Amino acid sequence: MADVSIQPKHFLSDKVERFTESVIREMTRQAMLYGAVNLAQGFPDFPAPAEIKRAAQEAVAADVNQYAITWGAKNLRNAIARQMKEWQGIPVDPETQITVCCGSTEAMISTLLAVCNKGDEVIIFEPFYENYGPDAVLSGARPIFVKLRPPANTDDEWSFDERELRAAFHNHTKAIILNTPNNPTGKVFTRAELELIRDLCVEFNVLAITDEIYEHIIYDGTQHISIASLAGMAERTVTINGLSKTYSVTGWRVGWAVAPPNVTNAIRKVHDFLTVGAPAPLQEAGAAALGLLPSYYQSLATSYCARRDRLVPALAEARFRCFRPRGAYYVMTDICAFGFTDDLAFTKYLVKEIGVAAVPGSSFYHDPRNGAQQVRFAFCKRVDTLDEAGKRLQKLRGLRKK
Ligand SMILES: Cc1ncc(COP(=O)(O)O)c(C=O)c1O
């Protein structure tokens, strides 16, 4: 037999060398290891609504236990189309425009695999939800980053420079990824900002892929606007959403992509061969969830606002500079007061010595130096969990800048 020595990387693709495992999910493992309060990963530690849990149990009992239609159960697609019309005034044909996936995570990667050729450029605002970087690599696209800049006054909004955004668009641009309400900044894009993005998408013939998973989690009278609702955008937008955040069921793995029929056809092909379909009984429960009364969404936003207003003062007292989120359930903070050289060393100290897990800011930037003085906390937790974290964080008050 030939003497074939196996190098460590012999069986691996070049692609996987270009990204690491999720830092956010790693922080959850660290929280468990050190018995820390987990304000890292964005999943609720409180129960999902009783009605939708019942709907899931009933679907299993009624033997909705085999493959659903690959692009989604009819009841759920109908409910998604109805909700998009009601909330955003966007007409959607449930037969030709919706693909139900295993979470919005799969909806995003299926969309990028369906639309990108090698070398296509995809514009991403940064800081960004960490999946978008590996998603771009896996689909062969080249990510082009445009900065969202923190406000000088932490009560103001994160913003981007119009000229920098325009300079990112050119011939090879295939798509722009938007996320509003935004993780990690809490920014909710305004109509004027979305119109500017719309104008560039039309001028350069670019697709908008918009992750709106925090659509219903908004504060301070802020309004969520779907870019697909703007004139000229329905035919060039993929809107991604899911059950995870709105209904506190991140483990169900049900999300969807809404797109024009030709793009939907391509997404459905990729989705079919990636996963065949999302969990059938949970899609039926999803249809029930989307039928909840408007008061459900009001109290969801109100209760998250109360959680934000519980955690932010505790962080501020412990000397974090907190950028006030207008949506989603995270607060991005500046850690300059503590004198650590970088965010990784600080989050390690936080999880081991203080007993609170958070996400290092660098995991939201392509150049880690940009997030070296930032840390993100999630507040999708019970009030007593937030209070316990707040109490532990006060130990930082004695920490002197080196
Ligand atoms: C912006 C954003 N998109 C998508 C997801 C994941 O959503 P899903 O559970 O539907 O895959 C998250 C989870 O934290 C997120 O923050």
The ligand as an SDF file (V2000), in Angstrom:
LIG
                    3D

 16 16  0  0  0  0  0  0  0  0999 V2000
  -30.5150   38.6580   13.7450 C   0  0  0  0  0  0  0  0  0  0  0  0
  -30.7960   37.2200   13.9840 C   0  0  0  0  0  0  0  0  0  0  0  0
  -31.1920   36.4620   12.9600 N   0  0  0  0  0  0  0  0  0  0  0  0
  -31.4390   35.1630   13.1200 C   0  0  0  0  0  0  0  0  0  0  0  0
  -31.2920   34.5480   14.3550 C   0  0  0  0  0  0  0  0  0  0  0  0
  -31.5810   33.0700   14.4890 C   0  0  0  0  0  0  0  0  0  0  0  0
  -32.9230   32.8350   14.2540 O   0  0  0  0  0  0  0  0  0  0  0  0
  -33.5540   31.3900   14.1340 P   0  0  0  0  0  0  0  0  0  0  0  0
  -33.7170   30.8490   15.4960 O   0  0  0  0  0  0  0  0  0  0  0  0
  -34.8860   31.6170   13.4630 O   0  0  0  0  0  0  0  0  0  0  0  0
  -32.6650   30.5540   13.2750 O   0  0  0  0  0  0  0  0  0  0  0  0
  -30.8720   35.3010   15.4500 C   0  0  0  0  0  0  0  0  0  0  0  0
  -30.6850   34.6580   16.7670 C   0  0  0  0  0  0  0  0  0  0  0  0
  -30.1290   35.1840   17.6890 O   0  0  0  0  0  0  0  0  0  0  0  0
  -30.6200   36.6680   15.2480 C   0  0  0  0  0  0  0  0  0  0  0  0
  -30.2220   37.4390   16.2650 O   0  0  0  0  0  0  0  0  0  0  0  0
  1  2  1  0
  2  3  1  0
  2 15  2  0
  3  4  2  0
  4  5  1  0
  5  6  1  0
  5 12  2  0
  6  7  1  0
  7  8  1  0
  8  9  2  0
  8 10  1  0
  8 11  1  0
 12 13  1  0
 12 15  1  0
 13 14  2  0
 15 16  1  0
M  END
$$$$
